[in-house]
């Protein structure tokens, strides 16, 4: 009985183990902890090899014969031992498998477990899903399956592959609303790998990891917004209109063959920018935020419109591109194709039906082909109902052509009619130039033309032919008129003095870089108010510290450089100067948008009239003469140069946005000749007057005229000390070959820099400033970049107008101080050498004529630290003291009073402290004014957003 009990228990154990394994696989039944007591009990009884009696003690069922056995197998047979070992191995392997697929050991596989780590927090709310102590956004293996996230097909371990998982990172937020789709702690717009698959976004064929390739994905970045409604297509945080890589494929838009990443190339894409609007109706074709009519690069291919062979990027060259917009263009194209096919079919049927000699007869009069070609073209392109009528006639033609005798009788009639036709000959005589030109330009069309006249059913249906002849004659007459107009247009244009180019370059970048839009008006008004305050402070300092010594020592008799209200409160002055025919007038017309108008400045290769052209703002266009300009307080100082200069002044008032901010002056072109012609006014002094008041100076040169003569040298000498305000423009640079451009620049720098006494060469811009397209082969991108740099420099000069006013006031104050101390030095020398009974006039004249004998300049430089180069020449003071006797001036120490103090001390304080402090004051005040405006704009925007909520 004992052995039967043991075998019975062993069978129960095997059944329990097998059921346990089945339960584990089926996720049902007792756990390992529940089965383990039965297994241990069975093994223990096998070892003891006995059974319990009624008293509870173990009794031996039969005599033991294996007590001396060394093995501790309890008398088990080999089969029983192998069975126990196999069961133990199976239990161990089952336990390992469970630990691998069930992280928390709760009997539920991880891919079906809502709480993988068993911490009581659901996975979608758990910051550490696998319970490894590392937060999910820093964990390289979120689900703890031993596979890194970037290689894991199921990142969150929920049993759903990433490509089908609506919540890839398992944070409870759907992908379409999740700001961090892959749960790596980086926001989507900052994440280089949006879906966390280990492939960078610009190389990833499935950007959002939804299993749909980018080119077939309606939601490229997986944000829940359809592509054509998504303001950020690739989810990089940059709006489409500002994004240089719209579809996030790593290729810039102007280099990308598929801008919107929809799998359709740009030249075949009906929606280029992927905004859901057809190209023909899209106001912003390339989606760059610039409307089509203002866009320099319409199709966003990186090539400017004037240089683009396919402006709209539809794959059709401009010369063959249909200019009609919208669906009408497509319909017209379809109609044209259908019409061509109909004409081909009709001609083919008639050729097959006609005899051989009928087909060969029409080409014999070769002179009639051009005329007939034009007639057929007009009929086929303009009169569509006639084509339909011809189609209806085709059955009748076939019916008539069946009997051979009738066709043979009709054969001679069309030949005679064609020979006797007077209309083609008259048309030919009236339009001899037109067909010849067309014959030379379009030989291909001529070869195909003879087939079209054969399609006309004149030789078969005479009544219908009679009805069609008046229409053909009318078409011929209209053709003659159109051809006459086309022929006369080019001849008339050749007689014009100025030719307007067909493809003019856009001026939109001028408005943007010079900030002439209305959006900058508020900011400029704020800074203008601050500027008005600073300018009043400059005037106060001038009247209190500078003007007393200027008047006392008669500085205006020494120099033409004055400083008063016109110099303080006038607009910034932009000065253009240089040799003749360098392009100065063209630049002024280009900047003011005054090209090809009745009032535009005269331009051309020949020297322009020697006028000082002054451009100012006005409500209406008006031309001013020198007398009217001299009456303007800004240019009233030019009256001292005499009537000769007033006759050479010409002003132009016009309503231009740039002239609201600045005044522009063009000095007459310098014409270098061997014999210098005397002028009726001091030309160099007049130029100096404008140079002293200019905020920025541009020297304009033509690449073909780099020579420097005496007059140019004199002008450049006047620019000494103003190198920081001087710029060089190498205009018309598109006429020079790119390989020669660098050589021309070097030659110009070497010619000019030594004459300006500047160790550092002035800044140079190499460009072509007018709306004419750049010539073929010119470095267009370089020229455009240089033009933009020139415009930014011009805008900087406008923004720094207050700093220039402060610098001009300080420069003038230094000149007045130096003059006062120079006169005081002459006076001290005179007082030291005069005697009681000596002739003071003779002593003063000797000092004035020979200042080097009295060491006046050396002594002044030593005692006052004033540079010798900042002092006028002795000849200047010789003329000054002839007008104002030396001994009539006061010494500087005699100008001091007890109550008012010393004027020279006030002037030194103004130069050293007061004027420089105005620059810092202006900067602080302008910054605070701009900050207040920005705050008001933000508050206004917040109120506008809050008002709809209140109303709702």
ABEGO torsion letter per residue (X at the ends): XAAAAAAAAAAAAAAAAAAAAAAAAAGBEBBAAAAAAAAAAAAAAAAAGBBBBAAGBBBBABBBAAAABABAAGGBBAAAAAAAAAAAAAAAAAAAAAAAABAAGAGBBAAABABAAGAGBBAAABABAAGAGBBAAABABAAGAGBBAAABABAAGAGBBAAABABAAGAGBBAAABABAAGAGBBAAABABAAGAGBBAAABABAAGAGBBAAABABAAGAGBBAAABABAAGAGBBAAABABAAGAGBBAAABABAAGAGBBAAABABAAGAGBBAAABABAAGAGBBAAABABAAGAGBBAAABABAAGAGBBAAABBABBEAAAAAAAAAAAAAAAAAAAAAAAAAAABBAAAAAAAAABAAAAAAAAAAAAAAAAABAAAAAAAAAAAAAAAAAAABAAAAAAAAAAAAAAAAABAAAAAAAAAAAAAAAAAAAABAAAAAAAAAAAAABBAAABAAAAAAAAAAAAAAAAAAAAAAAAAAAAAAAAAABABBBBABBBBAAAAAAAAGABAAAAAAAAAAAAAAAAAAAAAAAAAAAAAAAAAAAAGAAAABABBBBAAAAABBBBBBBBEBBGAGAAAAAAAAAGABGBAABBBBEABBBBBBBBBBBBBABBBBBBAAAAAABAAAAAAAAAEAAAAAABBBBBBBBAAAAABBBBBBBBBBBBABBBBBABBAAAAAAAAAAABABBBBBBBAABABBBAAAAAAAAAABGAAAABBBBBBGAAABBAAAAAAAAAAAAAAAAAAAGBABBBBBBBBBBBABBBBBGBBAAAAAAAAAAAAAAAAAAAAAAAAAAAAAAAAAAAAAAAAAAAAAAAAAAAAAABBAABBAAAAAAAAAABAAAAGAAAAAAAAAGBBAAABBBAAAAAAAAAABBAAABBBAAAABBAAAEBAAAAAAAAAAAAAAAAAAAAAAAAAAAAAAAAAAAAAAAAAAAAAAAAAX
